[in-house]
Amino acid sequence: MPDPPKPVGAPEPLLSLPKGPDSGTWESNIEGAPGPDSGTWDSKSQGAPGPSHLGTGETTPIAPGLYVVATPIGNLNDITLRALDVLRSVDRIACEDTRQTQKLLNHYRIDVPTISCHEHNEDARARELVEALKCGARIALVSDAGTPAISDPGSRLVAAAIDAGVLVVPIPGANAALSALVASGLPATEFAFLGFLPEKSGARRTRIEELAAGGQSTASAAPRTLIFYEAPHRIHETLADLESVWGPELKLVLARELTKVHEEFLRGTVAEVRRELGARDRVRGEITLLVEPPLKSAQGVTLRSAEKITDRVARIQAESGVDEKEALKRLARESGQSKSELYRELQRERARRK
């Protein structure tokens, strides 16, 4: 005889460290609560009561189609009632990692067949799944954690389903980028999610320089926040690149371990955040990085606090022992502006001082 269902409203355990903000893995044994292999939850209890049915054991009929379902990024309480409804009602669940998803299904006593759909087989799997969808199948798409297709597999399957005229339904839920943004204190009216920066240092620096060169003008209606995901073993190098390109006063928020016990937000300048992390033995957990790039003047010169071009050139000369020409060249690389633009602004500043 199976154990009675968990009381409605009972607190759920927190999951352990994931491998990425929206692409994590969970430990099979969750501290302080029965795990999927402990015998407390019967993974074969098809139609077992869940929060969305308040113990009735019923499932809600859904239309044939592809359901893109967001799952928790760390805290099991973040699963939505609608997501549970859909996962119980579909014919099959397409997963980034079937073993990972099975832990979530076991926890909520959901007995639905799973099939892999990951980065390396998505094209072939999409053809197979679309044929089933065209025949009237109901399929859920999930990633290891968070929202599918957001720095995770799924976008090719969704596109193939749309091309085939199949109904595609989003089932919203947890997302590391948006969770970090709303708690960051940075502007949220306009923002751009850019996923992971390149792993190789040269490509990463080039990408940041491109973003700096395309920064906003003061004529823009609102400042724009840039959102990245980053791995803990690369965070020091990425912060150093951000400081090198945009300067030490760059406003930044680093969100770590979102929705979990050790959730943390570091808010300040890039130099301050670098010092804080540099004082630690190691950095754990995947990271969401939010940046508010400095605005540019009408002349295209980056407005970085109140520091003038003259002062910045002098600082570079003093720190590096280079001449003015080389200092202007370095400043041009950092700010994403042309050397001639900076030189003209430098001359205007000197003229105003006379």
C-alpha positions in Angstrom: 0.0 0.0 0.0 1.5 3.3 -1.0 2.2 6.0 1.5 -0.4 8.7 1.9 0.2 11.9 -0.2 2.2 14.7 1.3 -0.1 17.3 3.0 -1.0 20.3 0.7 1.1 23.3 1.6 3.9 21.3 3.3 7.3 22.9 2.6 9.4 21.4 -0.1 13.2 20.7 0.2 15.7 22.8 -1.6 17.7 21.2 -4.3 21.5 21.2 -4.3 23.8 23.0 -6.6 22.9 23.0 -10.3 25.4 23.0 -13.1 23.9 26.3 -14.6 21.4 29.0 -13.8 18.8 27.3 -16.0 20.4 24.0 -16.8 21.2 22.4 -13.5 21.4 18.9 -12.1 19.9 17.9 -8.8 21.3 15.4 -6.3 19.1 12.3 -6.0 19.1 12.4 -2.2 17.8 15.8 -1.0 18.9 16.5 2.5 16.2 16.7 5.1 13.5 15.1 2.8 12.9 11.6 1.3 14.5 11.2 -2.1 13.2 9.5 -5.2 15.0 6.3 -4.2 13.9 6.3 -0.6 10.6 4.5 -1.1 8.5 7.3 0.3 7.2 8.3 -3.1 6.0 5.6 -5.5 7.1 6.7 -8.9 4.6 4.1 -10.4 1.5 5.7 -8.8 -0.1 6.9 -12.1 -2.6 9.6 -11.5 -1.5 10.1 -7.9 -2.9 13.2 -6.3 -0.9 16.4 -6.6 -1.1 20.0 -5.6 -3.0 21.0 -8.7 -5.8 18.6 -7.9 -5.8 18.8 -4.2 -5.9 15.1 -3.7 -8.6 14.2 -6.3 -6.2 12.1 -8.5 -7.7 13.7 -11.6 -5.9 15.0 -14.6 -7.0 17.8 -16.9 -7.5 16.8 -20.6 -5.3 18.9 -22.9 -5.3 19.5 -26.6 -2.7 17.7 -28.9 0.4 19.7 -29.3 3.9 20.6 -27.9 4.0 22.0 -24.4 7.1 23.9 -23.5 7.2 23.5 -19.7 9.4 25.4 -17.3 10.7 23.5 -14.3 12.4 24.6 -11.0 16.0 26.0 -11.0 16.6 24.9 -7.5 13.6 25.0 -5.2 10.9 22.4 -5.9 8.2 24.8 -4.7 8.8 26.8 -7.9 7.0 24.2 -10.0 3.6 25.6 -11.1 0.3 23.9 -10.7 -0.3 24.2 -14.4 3.1 22.6 -15.1 2.2 19.6 -12.9 -1.2 19.4 -14.7 0.5 19.3 -18.1 3.2 16.8 -17.1 0.6 14.4 -15.8 -1.6 14.8 -18.9 0.8 14.4 -21.8 1.7 11.2 -23.6 5.4 11.7 -23.4 8.0 14.1 -22.0 11.0 15.1 -24.1 13.9 15.8 -21.7 17.4 17.3 -21.9 18.4 14.5 -19.6 15.9 11.8 -18.8 17.6 10.8 -15.6 17.5 14.3 -14.3 13.8 14.8 -15.2 12.9 11.5 -13.7 13.9 12.8 -10.2 11.4 15.6 -10.5 8.7 13.2 -11.8 9.4 10.8 -9.0 9.1 13.5 -6.4 5.6 14.5 -7.7 4.6 10.9 -8.4 4.2 11.5 -12.2 4.3 8.3 -14.3 4.7 9.4 -17.9 7.2 8.0 -20.4 10.3 10.2 -21.1 12.5 10.5 -24.2 15.8 12.4 -24.6 16.0 15.6 -26.6 19.4 17.3 -26.0 21.9 19.4 -27.8 23.5 16.4 -29.7 20.3 14.7 -30.9 17.8 17.5 -31.2 17.6 17.6 -35.0 16.9 13.9 -35.4 14.6 13.8 -32.4 12.7 16.8 -33.6 11.8 14.9 -36.8 10.6 11.9 -34.8 8.6 14.0 -32.3 7.0 16.2 -35.0 5.7 13.1 -36.8 4.1 12.0 -33.5 2.7 15.5 -32.9 1.2 15.6 -36.4 -0.7 12.3 -35.5 -2.2 14.0 -32.5 0.3 13.3 -29.7 0.6 15.5 -26.6 4.3 16.0 -25.8 5.9 18.1 -23.1 9.4 19.6 -23.6 11.5 20.2 -20.5 15.2 21.1 -19.8 17.2 19.9 -16.8 16.0 23.1 -15.0 14.4 26.3 -15.9 12.8 27.3 -19.2 13.6 25.2 -22.3 15.4 26.9 -25.2 16.8 29.6 -22.9 20.5 28.7 -23.1 19.2 25.1 -23.3 18.0 22.7 -26.0 14.5 23.0 -27.4 14.4 25.9 -29.9 14.9 23.6 -32.9 12.1 21.3 -31.8 9.8 24.3 -31.3 10.7 25.7 -34.7 10.1 22.3 -36.4 6.7 21.9 -34.7 5.6 25.4 -35.8 6.7 24.7 -39.4 4.6 21.6 -39.3 1.5 23.5 -38.2 1.5 21.9 -34.7 0.1 23.8 -31.7 2.9 25.1 -29.4 1.9 26.1 -25.9 4.3 27.8 -23.4 3.9 26.8 -19.8 5.8 29.6 -17.9 7.8 29.2 -14.7 11.3 29.6 -13.3 14.0 31.4 -15.2 17.3 32.5 -13.7 17.7 35.6 -15.9 14.4 37.2 -15.1 14.6 36.2 -11.4 17.9 37.9 -11.1 16.8 41.0 -13.0 13.7 41.7 -10.9 15.8 41.5 -7.7 18.9 43.3 -9.1 17.9 46.9 -8.7 19.1 47.6 -12.2 16.8 49.1 -14.9 14.3 46.5 -16.1 12.3 48.5 -18.6 14.8 47.5 -21.4 17.1 44.6 -21.1 18.9 42.1 -23.3 19.6 38.5 -22.4 22.9 37.3 -24.1 23.4 33.8 -22.7 26.9 32.7 -22.0 29.8 34.8 -23.2 32.5 32.8 -25.3 34.7 30.5 -23.2 38.0 31.5 -24.9 39.4 34.7 -23.5 40.1 36.4 -26.9 36.6 35.7 -28.2 35.1 36.8 -24.9 37.0 40.1 -24.9 36.0 40.8 -28.5 32.3 40.1 -27.7 32.4 42.5 -24.8 34.1 45.2 -26.9 31.4 44.7 -29.5 28.7 45.3 -26.9 30.6 48.4 -25.6 30.8 49.8 -29.2 27.1 49.4 -29.7 26.1 50.9 -26.4 23.3 53.3 -25.8 23.3 57.0 -26.4 22.0 59.5 -23.8 19.2 60.1 -26.3 17.7 56.7 -25.5 14.5 56.6 -23.6 15.8 54.3 -20.9 19.1 52.6 -19.9 19.3 48.9 -20.9 20.5 46.1 -18.7 22.6 43.3 -20.2 22.2 39.8 -18.7 24.7 37.0 -19.0 25.1 33.5 -17.6 28.6 32.5 -16.4 30.4 29.5 -14.9 32.1 29.9 -11.6 35.5 28.8 -12.9 35.4 31.7 -15.5 33.9 34.4 -13.4 37.2 36.1 -12.4 38.4 36.3 -16.0 35.0 37.7 -17.2 34.9 40.3 -14.5 38.4 41.4 -15.4 37.4 41.7 -19.1 34.3 43.8 -18.2 36.5 46.1 -16.1 39.1 46.4 -18.8 36.5 47.4 -21.4 34.1 49.5 -19.4 36.2 50.6 -16.5 36.2 50.0 -12.7 33.0 52.0 -12.2 30.8 49.8 -14.3 27.6 49.1 -12.4 27.1 45.4 -12.0 25.0 42.8 -10.1 26.2 39.2 -9.6 23.4 36.7 -8.7 24.5 33.3 -7.4 22.7 30.1 -6.3 19.2 31.6 -7.2 16.3 30.1 -5.3 18.5 27.9 -3.1 19.7 28.1 0.5 22.9 30.0 -0.3 21.3 32.5 -2.7 23.4 35.6 -3.0 23.4 39.0 -4.7 26.5 41.1 -5.0 25.7 44.6 -6.0 28.2 47.4 -6.8 30.9 48.3 -9.3 32.8 45.7 -11.2 35.9 46.6 -9.2 34.1 46.1 -5.9 32.6 42.7 -6.9 36.0 41.6 -8.1 37.6 42.4 -4.8 34.8 40.6 -2.9 35.1 37.4 -5.0 38.9 37.6 -5.0 38.9 37.4 -1.2 37.1 34.0 -1.3 38.8 30.6 -1.5 36.5 29.6 -4.3 33.3 30.5 -6.0 30.5 28.0 -6.1 27.3 27.7 -8.1 26.4 29.0 -11.5 26.1 32.7 -11.9 23.8 35.3 -13.5 25.6 38.5 -14.3 23.8 41.8 -14.9 25.5 44.8 -16.3 24.3 48.4 -16.7 26.6 49.8 -19.4 27.5 53.5 -19.2 25.6 55.8 -21.5 27.3 57.6 -24.3 27.2 61.3 -25.1 25.9 62.7 -28.3 29.5 62.7 -29.6 29.7 58.9 -28.9 32.0 59.1 -25.9 31.3 56.8 -23.1 30.1 58.6 -20.0 31.9 56.8 -17.2 31.1 58.5 -13.9 32.5 62.1 -13.8 36.0 61.2 -15.0 37.1 63.3 -18.0 39.0 62.0 -21.0 42.0 64.0 -19.8 42.0 62.4 -16.4 41.5 58.9 -17.9 44.3 59.3 -20.3 46.6 60.6 -17.5 45.6 57.6 -15.3 46.5 55.1 -18.0 49.8 56.9 -18.6 50.6 56.8 -14.9 49.6 53.2 -14.5 51.2 51.8 -17.6 54.1 54.2 -18.4 52.9 54.8 -21.9 52.7 58.0 -23.9 49.5 59.9 -24.7 49.1 58.3 -28.1 49.2 54.8 -26.7 47.0 55.8 -23.8 44.4 57.1 -26.2 44.6 53.8 -28.2 44.0 51.8 -25.0 41.2 54.0 -23.9 39.6 53.6 -27.4 39.7 49.8 -26.9 38.2 50.0 -23.5 35.4 52.4 -24.4 34.6 50.9 -27.8 35.1 54.3 -29.4 37.4 55.4 -32.2 40.7 57.0 -31.2 39.9 60.1 -33.3 36.6 60.6 -31.4 38.4 60.4 -28.1 41.2 62.7 -29.3 38.6 65.4 -30.4 36.9 65.2 -27.0 40.3 65.4 -25.3 41.0 68.6 -27.3 37.6 70.1 -26.4 38.3 69.4 -22.7 41.6 71.2 -22.9 40.1 74.1 -24.7 37.5 74.5 -22.0 40.2 74.6 -19.3 42.0 77.6 -20.9 
